[in-house]
């Protein structure tokens, strides 16, 4: 087991990883920018190192400074959390060159899954169902028209190196295709430094289903069930739940088994999430995230297994602590991402939190690094906390969530709490009857 882990992140995920390390008896080091000097994870860590000014490029994305912090403090491993350098293959390679363990997959696996075209090819080879579309990057209009005609309109153009909705355009007809292809390619080049794009069949009313997987790096893999992340705005997840209200036990076992086998065959090490669009009983691979997800607590709630503990165990060479038959699913869990944003316009709302009170009681968990008097800096992601609620079934979970949202108090800034209070009372949400477009359409009606 590791002696000292450096946590290369901030906010609630840094605190989440820190707690897991403490429980395992591992010393902790956190890095921070000057803007985060008073952050809770900095206060609670065994050691802290300031690695630069507020801009991420000068601090949390500064590989040289993070490696230097490891060497100064004697950290023998780095947990990257999510975001920042968590899916940076170069970072993983540099750490390995310095005999520091990256708590995550190999640089090679990060590269494969970080390239959307190569990821799709790999998924297909591993037996994972994929969305019909081009086998690689599409380079000209003639080729695009041929592929689109084969798979049928509507089609979607996506950036090979993209994510978060950038470099993504829909063409409903052939007349839309030329502009969509050019626009997506231009956006991809500007956002990711790579203008390669590919074409897929556009599913009109899909759900977003993701499967939590783990590999031990030695040919063994397991799955921890699925999460439904269909409630999204601008391709960003807002509300996640497990299990999905849309799947039955047979579908759950089928897609979980496919993913676990794929991870084993790939020789993958650590946590990963295989994401799908799901429509009319069929799953279509869209991407794999080679890291811990923001929404991992809902999986922990229904399995009772600490996924960060598993990450650390696997990275240290200890293998997985559970076999597939040991993983049981209990009840239902929902996570709401509480952001420092206007609940209607979603404009960021940095500032000082004058009062902060979290809900409690059976089945309630709040992952947050903020506190009364904490000043939210304007430089980073607006997520300030996650409310995770667990119940014996979805009905109990929803009732408990309603109560927890009523108890949650954040004064001094605007947050998305009012949005969730509206959602929990909506009939479609109560019935589990929604797709990836539902939230944006609902918000558009209110404008």
C-alpha positions as CSV (number, residue, x, y, z in Angstrom):
1,X,0.0,0.0,0.0
2,X,1.1,3.6,-0.6
3,X,2.7,5.6,2.2
4,X,1.7,9.1,0.9
5,X,-0.7,10.1,-1.8
6,X,-0.7,13.5,-3.4
7,X,-4.2,14.7,-4.5
8,X,-3.9,16.7,-7.7
9,X,-7.3,18.4,-7.6
10,X,-9.5,20.8,-5.6
11,X,-13.0,21.2,-4.1
12,X,-15.3,18.4,-3.2
13,X,-13.4,15.7,-5.1
14,X,-10.1,16.5,-3.4
15,X,-11.9,16.2,0.0
16,X,-13.6,13.0,-1.1
17,X,-10.2,11.4,-2.0
18,X,-8.6,12.8,1.2
19,X,-11.2,11.0,3.3
20,X,-10.6,7.7,1.6
21,X,-6.9,8.0,2.2
22,X,-7.4,8.9,5.9
23,X,-9.6,5.7,6.3
24,X,-6.8,3.6,4.7
25,X,-4.2,5.2,7.0
26,X,-2.4,6.8,4.1
27,X,-0.7,10.2,4.6
28,X,-2.1,13.0,2.3
29,X,-0.6,15.9,0.4
30,X,-2.8,18.4,-1.4
31,X,-1.7,21.0,-4.0
32,X,-3.5,24.3,-4.3
33,X,-3.5,27.6,-6.1
34,X,-3.3,30.9,-4.2
35,X,-7.0,31.2,-4.7
36,X,-7.6,28.0,-2.7
37,X,-5.4,28.7,0.3
38,X,-8.4,28.6,2.6
39,X,-10.1,25.6,1.0
40,X,-11.3,22.8,3.3
41,X,-9.1,20.1,1.7
42,X,-6.1,22.3,2.3
43,X,-7.1,22.7,6.0
44,X,-7.6,18.9,6.5
45,X,-4.6,17.4,4.6
46,X,-1.5,16.3,6.4
47,X,0.6,18.5,4.0
48,X,-0.2,21.2,1.4
49,X,1.9,22.8,-1.4
50,X,1.0,25.9,-3.2
51,X,1.7,25.3,-6.9
52,X,0.8,28.7,-8.5
53,X,-1.6,31.5,-9.1
54,X,-5.4,31.1,-9.7
55,X,-5.5,30.3,-13.4
56,X,-5.7,26.5,-13.9
57,X,-3.0,26.5,-16.5
58,X,-0.6,27.9,-14.0
59,X,-1.5,25.6,-11.1
60,X,-3.8,22.6,-11.4
61,X,-2.7,21.9,-15.0
62,X,1.0,22.6,-14.3
63,X,2.5,19.2,-14.5
64,X,6.0,20.4,-13.6
65,X,4.8,22.0,-10.4
66,X,2.8,18.9,-9.4
67,X,5.7,16.5,-10.0
68,X,8.0,18.9,-8.0
69,X,5.4,18.8,-5.1
70,X,5.6,15.0,-5.2
71,X,9.4,15.0,-4.9
72,X,9.4,17.7,-2.2
73,X,6.9,15.8,0.0
74,X,8.0,12.3,-0.9
75,X,4.6,11.3,-2.2
76,X,4.7,7.9,-3.9
77,X,1.4,8.1,-5.7
78,X,-1.0,10.8,-7.3
79,X,-4.8,10.7,-7.3
80,X,-6.0,13.0,-10.1
81,X,-9.7,13.1,-9.1
82,X,-11.7,14.1,-12.2
83,X,-11.2,16.9,-14.6
84,X,-7.8,18.8,-14.8
85,X,-5.1,16.1,-15.4
86,X,-7.2,13.0,-14.7
87,X,-7.3,11.9,-18.4
88,X,-3.9,13.4,-19.4
89,X,-1.8,10.5,-20.8
90,X,1.4,12.7,-20.8
91,X,0.9,13.3,-17.0
92,X,0.6,9.6,-16.4
93,X,3.7,8.9,-18.4
94,X,5.7,11.6,-16.7
95,X,4.7,10.3,-13.2
96,X,5.8,6.8,-14.3
97,X,9.1,8.1,-15.4
98,X,9.6,9.6,-11.9
99,X,8.6,6.3,-10.2
100,X,5.4,7.8,-9.0
101,X,2.2,5.8,-9.3
102,X,-0.7,7.4,-11.2
103,X,-3.9,6.2,-9.6
104,X,-5.6,5.4,-12.8
105,X,-5.1,3.5,-16.1
106,X,-2.0,3.5,-18.2
107,X,-1.1,6.3,-20.5
108,X,-1.8,4.1,-23.5
109,X,-5.4,3.3,-22.4
110,X,-6.0,7.0,-21.7
111,X,-4.8,7.8,-25.3
112,X,-7.0,5.1,-26.9
113,X,-10.1,6.2,-25.1
114,X,-9.3,9.9,-25.4
115,X,-9.5,9.7,-29.2
116,X,-13.2,9.3,-29.9
117,X,-12.6,7.5,-33.3
118,X,-10.0,5.1,-31.9
119,X,-12.2,4.5,-28.8
120,X,-15.1,3.5,-31.1
121,X,-12.9,1.2,-33.1
122,X,-11.6,-0.4,-29.8
123,X,-15.1,-0.7,-28.4
124,X,-16.3,-2.5,-31.6
125,X,-13.3,-4.9,-31.4
126,X,-14.1,-5.7,-27.8
127,X,-17.8,-6.5,-28.6
128,X,-19.3,-3.3,-27.2
129,X,-22.3,-2.2,-29.4
130,X,-21.6,1.1,-31.2
131,X,-23.7,3.8,-32.9
132,X,-23.7,3.2,-36.7
133,X,-21.4,5.7,-38.4
134,X,-18.1,6.4,-40.0
135,X,-15.1,4.1,-39.2
136,X,-12.8,7.1,-38.8
137,X,-12.4,10.8,-39.5
138,X,-14.5,12.2,-42.3
139,X,-12.4,14.5,-44.5
140,X,-14.6,15.7,-47.4
141,X,-18.2,16.4,-48.3
142,X,-18.6,13.6,-50.8
143,X,-17.6,11.0,-48.2
144,X,-19.8,12.6,-45.6
145,X,-22.8,12.5,-48.0
146,X,-22.2,8.8,-48.8
147,X,-21.9,7.8,-45.1
148,X,-25.0,9.8,-44.1
149,X,-27.0,8.3,-46.9
150,X,-26.0,4.8,-45.7
151,X,-26.9,5.2,-42.1
152,X,-29.9,7.5,-42.7
153,X,-30.7,11.0,-41.5
154,X,-30.6,12.7,-39.0
155,X,-26.9,12.4,-38.4
156,X,-24.6,14.1,-35.9
157,X,-21.0,15.4,-36.6
158,X,-18.7,15.0,-33.6
159,X,-15.1,16.1,-32.8
160,X,-12.7,13.2,-32.5
161,X,-10.9,14.8,-29.6
162,X,-13.9,16.5,-28.2
163,X,-16.3,16.5,-25.3
164,X,-18.8,18.7,-23.5
165,X,-20.8,19.4,-26.6
166,X,-18.1,21.4,-28.5
167,X,-17.5,20.4,-32.1
168,X,-20.9,18.7,-32.2
169,X,-23.5,19.5,-34.9
170,X,-26.7,17.8,-36.1
171,X,-27.7,17.5,-39.7
172,X,-31.4,16.7,-40.2
173,X,-31.2,16.5,-44.0
174,X,-28.5,16.4,-46.7
175,X,-29.0,20.2,-47.1
176,X,-27.7,20.7,-43.5
177,X,-24.7,18.4,-43.9
178,X,-22.2,20.8,-45.5
179,X,-22.6,23.6,-42.9
180,X,-22.7,21.1,-40.0
181,X,-19.5,19.4,-41.1
182,X,-17.6,22.7,-41.6
183,X,-18.9,24.2,-38.4
184,X,-18.1,21.1,-36.3
185,X,-14.6,20.9,-37.8
186,X,-13.9,24.6,-37.1
187,X,-15.1,24.4,-33.5
188,X,-13.1,21.2,-32.9
189,X,-9.9,22.8,-34.2
190,X,-10.5,25.9,-32.0
191,X,-11.4,24.0,-28.8
192,X,-9.1,21.0,-29.0
193,X,-6.4,21.8,-31.5
194,X,-7.6,18.9,-33.7
195,X,-10.2,19.5,-36.4
196,X,-10.9,15.8,-37.1
197,X,-14.6,14.9,-37.0
198,X,-16.7,11.8,-37.5
199,X,-20.3,11.0,-38.4
200,X,-22.8,9.0,-36.4
201,X,-26.5,8.2,-36.6
202,X,-28.4,10.8,-34.5
203,X,-30.8,9.1,-32.0
204,X,-33.8,11.4,-31.5
205,X,-35.0,10.4,-28.0
206,X,-32.2,8.4,-26.3
207,X,-31.3,8.1,-22.6
208,X,-27.8,8.4,-21.4
209,X,-26.7,5.3,-19.6
210,X,-23.3,4.6,-18.3
211,X,-21.7,1.5,-16.8
212,X,-19.2,1.7,-13.9
213,X,-16.4,-0.7,-14.6
214,X,-13.1,-1.7,-12.8
215,X,-10.2,-3.6,-14.1
216,X,-7.3,-5.1,-12.1
217,X,-4.7,-4.7,-14.9
218,X,-4.2,-8.5,-15.0
219,X,-7.1,-9.5,-17.2
220,X,-9.9,-9.3,-14.6
221,X,-12.8,-6.9,-14.8
222,X,-16.1,-6.3,-13.0
223,X,-19.0,-3.9,-13.4
224,X,-20.9,-2.0,-10.6
225,X,-24.1,-1.5,-12.5
226,X,-25.3,1.4,-14.5
227,X,-26.2,5.1,-13.9
228,X,-28.8,7.1,-15.7
229,X,-27.5,10.5,-16.6
230,X,-30.2,11.6,-19.1
231,X,-31.1,14.9,-17.4
232,X,-28.6,17.2,-19.0
233,X,-28.2,20.8,-20.1
234,X,-25.8,21.6,-23.0
235,X,-24.5,18.0,-22.8
236,X,-23.6,18.6,-19.1
237,X,-25.1,16.2,-16.6
238,X,-27.3,17.8,-13.9
239,X,-29.1,14.8,-12.2
240,X,-27.8,11.2,-12.0
241,X,-29.5,8.1,-10.6
242,X,-28.8,4.4,-10.2
243,X,-30.2,2.1,-11.2
244,X,-31.8,3.5,-14.4
245,X,-35.6,3.6,-14.3
246,X,-35.5,2.6,-18.0
247,X,-33.7,-0.8,-17.7
248,X,-34.9,-4.1,-16.5
249,X,-32.8,-6.7,-14.7
250,X,-32.1,-8.6,-17.9
251,X,-30.8,-5.6,-19.8
252,X,-28.8,-4.5,-16.8
253,X,-27.0,-7.9,-16.6
254,X,-26.5,-8.0,-20.3
255,X,-24.8,-4.7,-20.8
256,X,-22.9,-5.0,-17.5
257,X,-21.5,-8.3,-18.6
258,X,-20.4,-7.0,-22.0
259,X,-18.6,-4.1,-20.4
260,X,-16.9,-6.2,-17.7
261,X,-15.6,-8.7,-20.3
262,X,-14.4,-5.8,-22.5
263,X,-12.4,-4.3,-19.6
264,X,-10.9,-7.6,-18.8
265,X,-9.9,-8.3,-22.4
266,X,-8.4,-4.8,-22.7
267,X,-6.2,-5.4,-19.6
268,X,-7.5,-2.2,-18.2
269,X,-6.5,-1.1,-14.7
270,X,-8.6,1.0,-12.3
271,X,-11.9,2.8,-12.6
272,X,-13.6,3.6,-15.9
273,X,-17.1,4.4,-17.2
274,X,-18.4,3.2,-20.5
275,X,-21.1,5.5,-21.7
276,X,-24.0,4.7,-24.0
277,X,-27.0,6.2,-25.7
278,X,-30.0,3.8,-25.1
279,X,-33.1,3.8,-27.3
280,X,-35.7,1.2,-28.1
281,X,-34.0,-1.5,-26.1
282,X,-30.6,-1.0,-27.7
283,X,-27.3,0.3,-26.4
284,X,-24.9,2.4,-28.5
285,X,-21.4,3.2,-27.2
286,X,-20.5,6.9,-27.2
287,X,-17.3,7.1,-25.1
288,X,-15.3,5.8,-22.2
289,X,-14.1,8.0,-19.4
290,X,-10.8,6.7,-17.9
291,X,-11.3,8.2,-14.5
292,X,-13.6,8.5,-11.5
293,X,-16.9,10.2,-12.4
294,X,-18.5,13.1,-10.6
295,X,-21.6,10.9,-10.1
296,X,-19.7,7.9,-8.6
297,X,-21.5,8.3,-5.2
298,X,-24.8,6.9,-6.5
299,X,-23.0,3.7,-7.4
300,X,-21.4,3.6,-3.9
301,X,-24.9,4.1,-2.4
302,X,-26.5,1.1,-4.1
303,X,-23.5,-1.2,-3.8
304,X,-22.0,-0.2,-0.4
305,X,-18.5,-0.3,-2.0
306,X,-16.1,2.6,-1.8
307,X,-14.8,3.2,-5.3
308,X,-11.9,5.4,-4.2
309,X,-10.7,2.6,-1.9
310,X,-10.9,0.3,-4.9
311,X,-8.9,2.7,-7.1
312,X,-6.1,3.0,-4.5
313,X,-6.1,-0.8,-3.9
314,X,-5.8,-1.6,-7.6
315,X,-3.1,1.0,-8.3
316,X,-1.0,-0.4,-5.4
317,X,-1.1,-3.8,-7.0
318,X,-3.6,-5.3,-4.5
319,X,-6.1,-6.2,-7.2
320,X,-9.9,-5.9,-6.8
321,X,-11.4,-6.6,-3.4
322,X,-14.6,-8.1,-4.9
323,X,-15.7,-10.6,-7.5
324,X,-18.7,-10.0,-9.8
325,X,-20.9,-12.3,-7.7
326,X,-20.0,-10.3,-4.6
327,X,-21.5,-7.1,-6.0
328,X,-25.2,-6.7,-5.0
329,X,-27.5,-3.8,-5.8
330,X,-29.6,-2.4,-3.0
331,X,-32.3,0.3,-3.4
332,X,-32.1,3.4,-5.5
333,X,-29.9,6.6,-5.3
334,X,-30.1,10.0,-6.9
335,X,-27.4,12.7,-7.1
336,X,-28.1,16.4,-7.7
337,X,-25.1,18.6,-8.7
338,X,-25.4,21.8,-6.7
339,X,-23.7,24.6,-8.7
340,X,-23.0,28.2,-7.9
341,X,-25.1,29.4,-10.8
342,X,-28.4,31.3,-11.4
343,X,-31.0,28.5,-11.5
344,X,-32.6,29.9,-14.7
345,X,-29.9,31.5,-16.7
346,X,-27.1,29.3,-15.4
347,X,-24.8,32.3,-15.2
348,X,-21.9,31.6,-12.7
349,X,-22.4,33.1,-9.3
350,X,-19.1,33.3,-7.4
351,X,-18.9,35.1,-4.1
352,X,-19.0,34.6,-0.4
353,X,-21.3,32.0,1.2
354,X,-22.8,33.7,4.2
355,X,-24.7,30.6,5.5
356,X,-24.3,27.0,4.6
357,X,-26.5,24.2,6.1
358,X,-26.6,20.7,4.7
359,X,-29.5,18.2,5.2
360,X,-29.1,15.1,7.3
361,X,-30.9,11.9,8.2
362,X,-31.0,8.4,7.0
363,X,-29.8,7.9,3.4
364,X,-28.5,11.5,3.0
365,X,-24.9,12.3,1.9
366,X,-23.5,15.7,0.9
367,X,-20.1,15.9,-0.8
368,X,-18.9,19.5,-0.6
369,X,-15.8,21.4,0.3
370,X,-17.5,24.7,1.1
371,X,-18.5,26.2,4.4
372,X,-20.1,29.4,5.9
373,X,-17.8,32.3,5.1
374,X,-16.1,30.5,2.2
375,X,-15.5,32.6,-0.9
376,X,-16.1,30.8,-4.1
377,X,-13.4,31.9,-6.6
378,X,-14.4,32.7,-10.2
379,X,-11.7,30.7,-11.8
380,X,-13.0,27.2,-11.7
381,X,-16.0,24.9,-12.3
382,X,-19.1,26.1,-10.6
383,X,-19.8,22.8,-8.8
384,X,-19.9,23.5,-5.0
385,X,-21.5,20.3,-3.8
386,X,-23.4,17.1,-4.5
387,X,-26.5,15.9,-2.7
388,X,-26.8,12.1,-2.8
389,X,-29.9,10.4,-1.5
390,X,-30.5,6.7,-1.1
391,X,-33.8,4.9,-0.5
392,X,-35.1,1.3,-0.5
393,X,-36.7,2.0,-3.8
394,X,-37.1,5.0,-6.2
395,X,-40.3,6.2,-4.6
396,X,-38.7,6.4,-1.2
397,X,-35.6,8.0,-2.7
398,X,-37.7,10.7,-4.4
399,X,-39.6,11.5,-1.2
400,X,-36.3,11.6,0.8
401,X,-34.8,13.9,-1.9
402,X,-37.7,16.3,-1.7
403,X,-37.2,16.6,2.0
404,X,-33.4,17.0,1.8
405,X,-33.7,19.7,-0.8
406,X,-36.0,21.7,1.5
407,X,-33.4,21.5,4.2
408,X,-30.5,22.5,2.1
409,X,-29.5,26.2,2.7
410,X,-26.9,28.2,0.8
411,X,-27.1,31.9,1.3
412,X,-25.0,34.7,-0.2
413,X,-24.8,33.4,-3.8
414,X,-27.2,31.9,-6.3
415,X,-27.3,28.2,-6.7
416,X,-29.2,25.5,-8.7
417,X,-31.1,24.3,-5.7
418,X,-34.4,25.9,-6.9
419,X,-34.1,23.9,-10.2
420,X,-33.9,20.6,-8.3
421,X,-36.9,21.5,-6.1
422,X,-38.9,22.0,-9.3
423,X,-37.6,18.8,-10.9
424,X,-38.4,16.6,-7.9
425,X,-42.0,17.7,-8.1
426,X,-42.4,17.1,-11.9
427,X,-44.6,14.2,-13.0
428,X,-42.3,13.1,-15.8
429,X,-39.3,12.9,-13.4
430,X,-41.4,11.1,-10.8
431,X,-42.4,8.5,-13.5
432,X,-38.8,8.3,-14.8
433,X,-40.2,9.3,-18.2
434,X,-37.4,11.5,-19.7
435,X,-34.6,11.5,-22.3
436,X,-31.4,13.5,-22.9
437,X,-33.4,16.4,-24.4
438,X,-36.1,16.6,-21.7
439,X,-34.5,19.2,-19.5
440,X,-33.5,21.7,-22.2
441,X,-37.0,21.5,-23.7
442,X,-38.6,22.0,-20.3
443,X,-36.4,25.0,-19.6
444,X,-37.1,26.5,-23.0
445,X,-40.9,26.4,-22.3
446,X,-40.3,28.5,-19.2
447,X,-38.5,31.3,-21.1
